[in-house]
Amino acid sequence: PPPSPPPPSPPPPPPASQCGVGVQSAGKLAGNYARFYVHGAQLTGVSNGRGLNIVLVSGTTFEVVEHAWFDTFTSSDEADAMVSYLEALSCPSCYVLVGAKDEASSSLTSAAYSALASVLGATVTADTLCYRCSYALVSRLGGELLAEEVGADTSEVASADWMHAACPAPPPSPPP
């Protein structure tokens, strides 16, 4: 008898999308926004004011745990409040997303730059963050920097993305 035909090939796996978090920052002249993303979808209802915006996202559920905004353009008191906020964070599995909107550098103190470095692993300094420049960071508490970008001038948008794994597509809907 003739050989039987080979079994049919299994169906291809469902398409995968990237799982992860991201930040886009635009200073006043580059678009004036701070946008935060989980799995490619922009978060809504999170802080988005002039200065530095911080969003904590659970590393297990990818839900927003908390968010805060510090107007580091006009007030060193806001920079001091940001230092206290960062030093009090306790969410070891969380991603910390930071984005500058409009202008964030004018009232950032050396203590604020130090806290960004020690708590989040940031490399940004007073020499690298120019007036009305963009700044985006993705980190974990304890100084585990995952992604960071500082706009080189006031016309650049900064992006920081950390994609950690392929996410399986959701299962197909059951037939009616």
C-alpha angles and dihedrals in degrees: 000000000000116000115267117253117261115267114266116270115259114255115268115264116264115270114273129218127199119267115213149083135272147179133209120193130189123183120220095279097040097055106299103243146112113208127186127200139194117191089346095304118117114240117235129201095034127124114285110166137133111291125021121350120196127196126184116206123190112248091215106040098021090223122137109264096184142328137204141183129211122192096219090165096074108020139048085194086066089051089051090049089052090052091052091046094050094045091051096051115118114175106114095183094048129107113226115214121193126187132173120220125192100335127350107160107067098084101023107128129210087254089056093051089047092051092049088052099043099039100034105019092242118170096196115121138180086263095055103039106072128195109289092359124144123251130184130176139176116191147144123236116270095049101293100149111197102172136352137171132178119197109243092218140001094275097059128094114217122216131188119184132172116189110182106178146351113271117216115239115255115268115268117266114261115257116264 
